[in-house]
Amino acid sequence: MIKNIVFLRKNRIKKISTALTASLLSFSSMIYAVENLEKEELKFGFIKLTDMAPLAVAYEKGYFEDEGLFVQVEAQANWKVLLDRVINGELDGAHMLAGQPLGATIGFGTKADIITAFSMDLNGNAITVSNDIWKQMKAYVPMENGKPVHPIKASSLKPIVEKYKNAGKPFNMGMVFPVSTHNYELRYWLAAGGIKPGYYAPPQDITGQIDADALLSVTPPPQMPSTMEAGTIYGYCVGEPWNQQAVFKGIGVPVVTDYEIWKDNPEKVFGVSQTWADKNPNTHLAVVKALIRAAMWLDADNNKNRPEAVKILSESKYVGADYDVIANSMTGTFEYEKGDKRPMPDFNTFFRNHATYPYYSDAVWYLTQMRRWGQINEAKSDAWFMDIAKKVYRPDIYMKAANELVKEGKASASDFPSATETGFKAPQKDFIDQVVYDGTQPNAYLEKFSIGLKGSEKVVNGKITQ
């Protein structure tokens, strides 16, 4: 009996000691929190995708609390609802498509000034086709040792699209939003293979299907697999885990990742309204600090924390997919055809390669694609592209947060771009069609493509005119 009492007392003392240690650690972190927060209680939105991970990790690991922030994270029905709630102030900020703040700022769709000071990740998407389409494609895909040679190009899909077109059948594909990375990546891949993905002509025609060989339409990410299984679409471009879900359900095959379409492409950002940022500069800085720490944790020590991250994301309040489905792409591999699992350690990159820095050149690329497909239906000068990029993407705020973390000993200066960083990456050549992109010359870049608007071209009455 006495032994049991001694054990219980020791156990209680140990618990009290652990609690005190945790409290002291939390207090020591709070010492470095941003001062004079304008708003402490915040609500952030997200869509159920694995790349919302920095938000979940910042919440679960207490990084928001370290900054004196009390945050609620809430799943949203779709990208439009999410954006509208940020604009009207129901949400303080949100996990957004990289093109969403740009699209809103230029007035494609809902007009509003949205900014981003934090890029949430690189890569993370793929293009999946139904089993039937894959069966037809395989005849045109180069093989080696019985397996497809990657990257698979859209030229292997072109004969199937032409067959449908000749038979008078629409070839339907899904993407998640008109200004989504997925829309532009799918269009880029199709056009590189000689398939016309169609044009927009706002405000009269915002379907994006003018003169299209393949008809692209919007489907919310979690609904992609079931929509394809129903035969409404024959393929789609989406983020994870909804490509791997098709593999697990046995209804489709991911044929190409966005890492193969454009290596280390920026995928999602954390967006806030300009009005909110102006009213809450200190709070905004604190949020960015917490998100940077979350991204660092996600990529630390060669992704050692990814299994724990997958466990967090599999909870119903976050992504809510099975652990194995999320892990299939989040832990360094990617499965194409069932059983064809290949190493892909950078499929989801959250901090490496300056993933969190909001580069102007990334913003310019998205603007070039808006111009290429008619969402911007008139010629714009290079200076216009630069001005919009610098209005929306805010590396100045990012670097202020980064420098605070360095001063606090939570990060090293070498983790971030140098003080001489211009915001424009060196010309990039790692695209599936090997066309070189220089963010300082957007119009010259557009001239390189045989499919797409360029120069003074615009779409009028369903036709391309000068």
Secondary structure, DSSP 4 states (H G I P E B T S, - for coil): -HHHHHHHHHHHHHHHHHHHHHHHHHHHHHHTSPSS-S--EEEEEE-SSGGGHHHHHHHHTTHHHHTT-EEEEEE-SSHHHHHHHHHTTSSSEEEEETTHHHHHHHTSSS---EEEEEE--EE-EEEEEEHHHHHHHGGGS-EETTEEPSSPPGGGTHHHHHHHHHTT--EEEEES-TTSHHHHHHHHHHHHTT----EEETTTEEEEEET-SEEEEE--GGGHHHHHHTTS-SEEEEETTHHHHHHHHTSEEEEEEHHHHBTT-B-EEEEEEHHHHHH-HHHHHHHHHHHHHHHHHHHHHHHTTHHHHHHHHTSTTTT---HHHHHHHHTSEEE-STT-EEE-TTSEESSGGGTTS--HHHHHHHHHHHHHTTSS-S---HHHHHHHHHHHB-HHHHHHHHHHHHHTTSS-GGGS--TT--S-PPPB--BTT---B-TT-HHHHHTT-SSS--TT-EEETTEEE-
